[in-house]
């Protein structure tokens, strides 16, 4: 966006859309990982040896990392929503300030 034209641009949908997108992407990541784990269950159940145990341990850590990412993205989506709400509140306050300006007597 070119801001050199002297106009002030205010668009709140960007923060709303980004917040919703973060939630959606988090849900999609979790869904893909759940499907992958479900697909691998028969293979893992028949797997024997030390490497199977190491895989199970790594999978648990991976699941925890994904859960941490999910929590982080949900937290950040909430932050984006609050930022959008704060912008809207500020816009309302500025509007009210301008409405209270008296011209003339």
N, C-alpha and C positions, 0 to 999 in steps of 0.2 A: 504494500500500500504506500502510495506517495503522500507523505505528510507535508510537503512543501507548498501545497496549494492554498494554505491559509485556513483550511476548514478543520473543525474539531470532529473527530469520528468517535462515536461511542457504540460499541456492539457487545451486548452481554451474552449473546448466544454462544460465543466462542468458549467461554468457561463452562457453560452448561453442557455443550456438546462434548468438550474434552472430558469432563467428569463422567458423563454417561459412557463415553467410549472406553475410558479406563475400566469401568465396572464391567462392561461387555467383554473387553479383551481378557480380563482376569477370569471371567466365567468360561470363556472359550479355551483358555490355556488349561484350566482345571478339567474341562470336559475332554480335551484331547489326551491329557495325561491319564485320566481315568480309563478311557477307551484303550490306550496303549497297555496299561497295567492289566486290564481285563483280558486283552488279547494274548498277553504273555503268560498268564496264570498256568495254563496247562504245561507250557515249556518249563517254567520255573519249578512246578511240582515234580516233574520227572528228572530234573537236573540233580546230579549227585556230585559231591566233591567240595573241597574248600572254596573253590571259586564261586559256587552257588551261594555259600554263606556270605562271602564278601559282596556279591551282587545284592543280596537281600539287605545287608547293612547300608550299602551305597544307595539303594532304592529308598530306604527309610530316610536317609539324609536328604536325598533329592526331594522326596515328598515334603519334608520339613522346609526346605528352601522354597519350594513352590508355595507352601502355606504362608511363609514369611512374605513372599512377594505379593501374594493375594492381599494380605493385611496391609502392606505398604501401599499398594495401588488403591485399595479402598479408602485408606486414610487420606491419600493425596486427592482422590476424587472428592472426598468430603471437604478438603481444603479449597479445591477449585470452586465447589458450590458456595462455600462461605465467601470467597472472594467475589464471586458474581453477585451474591446477596449484598455484600458491602458496597459494591459499585452501584447497585440499584438504590440502596438506602441513601448513599451520597448524592445520587442524581435527584432523588425526591427532595432531599434537604436543600440542594442548590435551587431546584425549581421553586420550592417554598420561599427561599430567600429572594429570588427574583420577583415572585408574585407579591411580596411585601414591599417592594420598592414603590414609593409614591412619586408621581410626577406632577409637578405644579403644587397648588395649595392643597 
